[in-house]
Each structure stands twice: as C-alpha cells, then as structure tokens.
Amino acid sequence: MNLLLAKKKDLEGIIDIIKDAQELLASQNIDQWQNGYPNKAIVQKDIQNNQSYIVKSERGDVTATAMFSIKPEPTYSKIEGSWIHPTQTKYGVIHRMAVSKNYRGKGIAKFIFKACEQMLLNKQIPSMRIDTHEDNFGMQKLLKIMGYCYCGIIYLENGDKRLAFEKLIQ
C-alpha cells in the first residue's frame, strides 16, 4: 500500500468514499458528516493545498482518503482539557478520513495513520492531533489502538462538539 497525494482526477473516487462513510455513520445513528460536509468544494481545496491523500488498490481504485496537514488547526486553539504537547509547537492533523465500504477491515486506516506519523517523524514534528464525534465509537476505538490519548473537547467553527486526541510521535 502507498499513501499518495490526491490529484484532481481522484476527486470522484474520494467523493464516492465519503458518501460510503456518510451512509455508514447514518446507519449507526451518528450525525457526523450528515449535513453536507465534507463536500466536493472542501475536497477540491484539500487537493489544491496538497493536503488530500489517497490509498489505491492494485487495480488503481481509490480505496481510502484522508486530509493530512501540518498547518495549525484553528479549532484546536481552545480545548476544554489540555493537549499533551504545547499548542504553539508544530503538530500534524488528520481530518476527513474514510475507507471505501469494499475495503473496510483490511487495516487501511491504520496504514494511513502510520504513514502520516512517519511523515511527521521525517519532519521532526512531535505530535499528531485528531478529533471525532462523541458517538463515533469506531474511530475512538481505532485511536486507542493507535496509541492516541484523549485530551478534551474542542468545538468546530459551527459549534459542534468533538472529542480531541493527540499522540506524541517518536
């Protein structure tokens, strides 16, 4: 498997995976991603900013997607709780991670985390942060398995509450 920067030609495949994830979340009665987010415009911006990543199958199909950045996340500047590493230091962020329904349970999400963490190691950036919906128990379980620590609550720009996690990268 390889984690690749997404290109414009990958947009439709990414959107299909996001739709799969929206359907999964809806089937679990989780209101995350049920209000038109993320949408095509957001993913296009991620691609333009070189922050959209994909995993492809051996056939060349897009099997997973994630936004990964080392730019500060504005909604992480305030937290009810505390980050492990000081906020003024650089950190990585993963958002909008989803795996195609045809490829779930094959370790692709773990692979994405490990690949992004390796990029941070290579740049000597000390930590990764991520947030998730309080009802998204699947992601919370994955974060625990991957060694992420619960740090507190952050609020998105629209006021939605999210559970915040961080991992020191060594």
N, C-alpha and C positions, 0 to 999 in steps of 0.2 A: 504494500500500500504506500501511496505517496500523498502528502498534503500539498496541493498545488494552489497557486494564486488563481482565482477565477478570472475568466475573460468574458467579454460581452456575449460570446456565443454560448456560454454556460448559463445565462440568465434563466431561460425557460426551465432547464433542469433543476435549478435552485428553487425556483418558484413552485415547481411540482412537489419537491421535497418539503417545502414549507407548508403547502396545502395538506400533505400527508400528516405532518406534525399537528397542524391545526385540527384535523379530524380526530387524531389520537387524543389530544387534550380535551376536545369537546366530548368524546366518548367517555372520558374519565371525570366529566363534570368539573373541569378546570377551566376557569375563564381567561387563562393566559392565552394570548395570541388570537382572541376571538373577536377583536374589534377592528379588523383590517390591518393589523400590524403583525409581522412585518409585511411590507408590500413591495411591489416592483420598484418603485422610486427609491426606497431605502436600500434595497439590494444593489440597484444600479450605482448609487452613491458609494456603497461599500466597494464595489468593483473599481470604480474610478479612483478611489482613495487607496487602492491596493491593500484593502483590509478584508476582502472576501476570499475565503479559501474553500476548496472542494476536495473530496476524495472521489476518485473514479474507479469503476470496476475494470476488470481485464478487458471487457468488451468496449470500454470507453464511456459507459453511462455514468452520470453523476450520482453517487450513492449517498453523499453526505455533504453538509455545508456548515460553515461557521464564520462568524466575523471575529477577527483577532486583531488587536491593536495594542500599541504601546503608548498611545496618547492618553492623557488624563481623562477619566470619565467624570463629567460634571456632577452626575447624581451621586457619585461616591465621595464628594467633598464633605457631606454631612451624613453621619451614621449614628443611629441610636445603638450604642455599643462602642466598640473600637476595633480598628484594623490592627493586624499583627505588626505590620511594618508601617512606619510613618508615611502619611499621605503625601508629603512633599517629595518623596522619593519616587523614582520611576517604577512602574509596575505594568504588567500585561493585563489585558481584559479579553474575555471571551463573551460574545453575545450571539444570539440567533443561531445556536447550534441545533441541527436536526439531521436525522438519518432517515433515508427512504424506507418506507414500510417493508420493502422487499429485502432489506439488508440489516434490519434490526437484530440485535442479539449476537452479532458477529464480532464485537469488540471495536467497532469503528469509532464510537465516541471516545473510548479510552485512548485509542490511537491518536485522535485529534488532540486530546489533552496533552499526551506525551510529546507530540510533535511541536505544539505551541510552547510547552515548557522548555523543550530543547532550544527553540529559538531565543527564549529569554536567557537561558544559560549562555548561549553563544554571544549575547549582547551584554552579559553580566548585569542583567536586570533581576532584582532579588525576589520578586513575588508576582503571583497571578491572582486576580480577583474575578469574581463572577457573582451574579445574583440570579435568583429564581423565585418563582411564585411559591407561596407558602403551601399550596396544595399539590405542587409538582413533586411528589414523593419519589418518582423515578429518578429525576435529576438529583434530588437531595441524597439518595442512596449512592448514585454514581460519584457525587462529590466526596462523600465519606470514604468510599472505596479508594478514590484517587488521592486521599490524604488532605483534603481541604477542611479547614476549620470554620465553624460558624462564628461570625464576628458581630452580627447585629442586624438591624433593619435599616434599609435605605428606602427612599421614595423616588419614583420615576418623575419625570417632568409633569406628567398628567396627574400626579398624586398617588398613583398605585403603589402599594406596599410590596417590597420584595425582601427576601432573606439574602443576606450578603455573606459571602465566603471568601477566604483567602488561603493561599498556600505559599510558604517560603520555598523558593526554588534553590536546590543545592546541587 
